[in-house]
Amino acid sequence: MAYFVYIVECKDKTLYTGWTIDIEERIAKHNEGKGAKYTRGRHPVVLRYFEELPTKAKAMQREWEIKQLSRGKKLELIDRKAR
């Protein structure tokens, strides 16, 4: 099973980072207002970045690492992935 860490951009231009085993389903949940509490009033969201990791523990660790980054560093991460 694969695990994913992702960053979405909310309608208010803020960034949210999370982890999941199914990105498409998770983004749909965020956009239905049934995702994370943070995104409930900020949908629609747009997927801007994701990484695939081999274990839940690694995904959760990477999520924490990304959440510690400044907004600028998160945008750099997104920009690097887009290239």
Secondary structure, 3 states (H helix, E strand, C coil): CCEEEEEEECCCCCEEEEEECCHHHHHHHHHCCCCCHHHCCCCCCEEEEEEEECCHHHHHHHHHHHHCCCHHHHHHHHHHHHC
